[in-house]
Amino acid sequence: MFRSIKFLWVWATIPYVTALEFKYHNTKELESYLRDINTKYPSITHLYSVGKSVTGINLWVLAIGKYPKEHTVGIPDMKYIGNIHGDEVVGREMLLHLIEHLVEMYEKDATITRLINNARIHIMPSMNPDGFEITQRTKADCMFSNGRYNKEHIDLNRNFPDAFENNLSPLQPETRAVMNWILNETFVLSISLHGGAVVASYPYDNRRTDSKFKPPSGYSKCPDDDVFVYLAKNYSYSHESMHSGDECQNTPYFQDGITNGAEWYHFLGGMQDFNYISGQCFELTVELSCCKNPPPNFLEEYWNENEQSLINFLKLVHLGIKGQVMNMDGAPIKNATVEVQGREHIIPFRTNKWGEYYRPLLPGLYTLNVTVPGVGSNTTELQVFNNMENFSALVLNFHFNINTTDVSSLTQLQYGTASGIQQNTILLISIVIFSALIY
């Protein structure tokens, strides 16, 4: 009898997370739901805040993975962000339903289980909770409301530092928090969810122009344009109808349901360009609905349209190559540049504090150059294969012949050029193509 009572007491202390409704969840409901999920699935989730909005609302993120609390070498990080524009509300709810689907299907669905075991997925349902609350207090409008902006009436997707022109928009706490998040994590892929169209957009959103009087216009091609087109098409063709390109009456026709950002319309201060240029993170901007703030009875339909696209995108984090740059004893080398010939970036891609790099690439033959500032560099050709079905990118590690003391001093360097003493640098390259061992 006492054992039965004890069992009932334990059962009563386990939180019961009911099926998520297709409705708009306010700030308190969103936070409560994320806390309940984190409590029910503590082994694969980690709830944290990257900062606060103008009014002090936490910018919550739920990380999902086999090792959710911290980065694990060899396991890529990726993110989804919703509601950067407070009146574009569909993405906020889609991310809550994505969370529900992932945690509930873990160890029930083989693909979902491998996706979670082989990546760390960060989900921020709302980057602009103040704007969302403003939207909820005003009459619903498909095209616009003041809830687009944050509490200081600033468009957060025009608020990031811009590589092409000076951004005079005063930096907001939400933007600063997300910038720090991007720069301090090793994000490989990202999606920012929007509304007002049905299309997958990719960098650049802005471009340089030689004329002070003629605004930049037309296609603004980035060095990894082929990869971005592939990512965008993967989303649009996994979607029930996005690939048709003609979903909305008030937007142009988008071939294949994708567009270069600047070719559609250019703007400065976008989060997408900041991710790519400053964060080494390949981000898409995905517009989910013709109406920015549709009635909640449409939400289930939007989920059905986008569910497969959101899940398929997770596998794309394993596109291309990854690895570490180390000395002969295995000590990681931070801030080594890892660049692909013909794909020179505004800010070169660099290794993190674990000596890691992640480089999304399509299958093909590439020339890779690795430079350790103050030591030397080496160039090698490699063949990249489609290894995504193995839930791992091609692994390519580099070992430089420098001692551990030199490595420690190198980690203090933020910038630098190779010394040209290649003859004193021994570079060993290990290429391993393997099936992911984490199940």
Secondary structure, 3 states (H helix, E strand, C coil): CHHHHHHHHHHHHCCCCCCCCCCCCCHHHHHHHHHHHHHHCCCCEEEEEEEECCCCCEEEEEEECCCCCCCCCCCCEEEEEECCCCCCCHHHHHHHHHHHHHHHHCCCCHHHHHHHHCCEEEEECCCCHHHHHHHHCCCCCCCCCHHHCCCCCCCHHHCCCCCCCCCCCCCCHHHHHHHHHHHHCCEEEEEEEECCEEEEEECCCCCCCCCCCCCCCCCCCCCCHHHHHHHHHHHHHHCCCHHHCCCCCCCCCCHHHEEEHHHHCCCCCCHHHHHHHHHCCEEEEEEEECCCCCCHHHHHHHHHHHHHHHHHHHHHHHCCEEEEEEECCCCECCCCEEEECCCCCCCCCECCCCCEEEECCCCEEEEEEEEECCCEEEEEEEEECCCHHHCCCEEEEEEECCCHHHHHHHCCCCCCCCCCCHHHCCEEEEEECCCCCCC
